Amino acid sequence: MNMFEPIKDQIKDFKKIVFVTGAGISQESGIPTFRGKDGLWRNYDPMKLATIDAFYDDPKLVWEWYNERRRNIFAAYPNQGHKAIAELEKYAKVVVLTQNIDGLHQKAGSTEVLELHGSIIKIKCSVCDFKDEISTEFSEIPPICKCGNILRPDVVWFGESLPQDVWQKAMVFASQCDLMVIAGTSLVVSPANTLPIYAKQNNAILIEVNPEITEMSSEMDLVIRNSSASVLPEFISMFKEN
Ligand code: APR
């Protein structure tokens, strides 16, 4: 039986589709997740690497970790899950609200992507308002701004707020969609994990794509316990048949 059988008849009604994605959707591109059974955090203490205090305490350690992530991400390619989401734009209005900083949705061809937690290629000065995008390795760690202060990754760390303009738009998209597909996220980090609640309040259908159970599995209309790269192409094929 087609795993999406329960919603097959509603496919033609889905006109505004929002994807909420996390590290799991890039796992099959070779980028480790943070949590879950083979999560990256097992080797690192999140509070030692992804907080502003940790950065000021040991900027070199944090930059070594981010440089390793940059190397990993620059060598990665979008997988079938990213590509399926990009292809869906031919059949419906699609917005991707991603917690990922790897840029793989954009590389796959998605045109409406909100990066809730920033981007691995973006950097900013920890003091002045200098910002830039760098897709090459840094020769020195930590990199120094021309004002003399340390540059930092332009990502959202624990305890920091999301860029307000991005978050406001994300809430509006979540509140107005008729289908939300939550793929590859444990939904443990706020406020991204509130997006399915906004969608549900608007009577959207919620679909979870994740090999493991999440904090909000019980709220979903349909749960697909499988990997996004194997599931999403099948999901998109139903729109082609319509
Ligand atoms: N397909 C779909 N889901 C998968 C796959 C896969 N191939 N592999 C793993 N997963 C699932 C895991 O079961 C887990 O539920 O992806 C989820 C990844 O969860 P996390 O590692 O917690 O990643 P994420 O939810 O994106 O974390 C949110 O936490 O550390 C911060 O800022 C960081 O953006 C990140 C945020």
Boltz pocket constraint, residues with backbone or C-beta under 6 A from the ligand:
constraints:
  - pocket:
      binder: B
      contacts: [[A, 21], [A, 22], [A, 23], [A, 24], [A, 25], [A, 27], [A, 28], [A, 33], [A, 34], [A, 35], [A, 36], [A, 37], [A, 39], [A, 46], [A, 99], [A, 100], [A, 117], [A, 156], [A, 183], [A, 184], [A, 185], [A, 186], [A, 187], [A, 188], [A, 189], [A, 209], [A, 210], [A, 211], [A, 212], [A, 213], [A, 214], [A, 226], [A, 227], [A, 228], [A, 229]]
      max_distance: 6.0
